């Protein structure tokens, strides 16, 4: 398995259950859904890193399908989560419910941390320009959402903008709220079998478990809306 950060919280709780029920052991690596550099899931697969299953944003998975890295017809949506605002644990929580509130919060922040993957790309390339604040926000993109959350936890960044599921999973930060619907990305995380997999049956069983009714409650607790057929 290679997994990005958005679904990691529920995944880390569900995999031990799957291993216990199935008798199948899962080795897990990590990577970014999108972006540049050697840490992305696409880059890892391109250089021959072995994987049977990937879990990443639907945007990133679309790229892998186009690159013929995914076995046809094996992609399945697992869960959806919005972009939220992370603050350091115990810090005041800014109001970000409206677009104007959001603009003021990000403009006043000393530093805004975002992932360099799907949600950060969306904010930097689409939302900040649309709001007329591109170049005015002091923003830093980190390779992973966990890095953005860590910057907030240490006080290096005033706020982080990243998937709610990653905020709830990160130590030292709290969820201040979700950004307004007009500028929101309800990010879908999906699973698929890698075309070179030699463990097709085990991979199918893992994906079936992650989309089962028994997994749905854990997914909800992780700040995500389950999308599996059993939920």
Beta strands, then each sheet from edge to edge (+ up, - down):
strand 1: 2-3
strand 2: 29-30
strand 3: 53-57
strand 4: 76-81
strand 5: 83-88
strand 6: 112-115
strand 7: 139-142
strand 8: 159-163
strand 9: 173-178
strand 10: 187-193
strand 11: 225-226
sheet 1: 2+ 1+ 3+ 10- 4+ 11-
sheet 2: 7+ 6+ 8+ 5- 9+
end
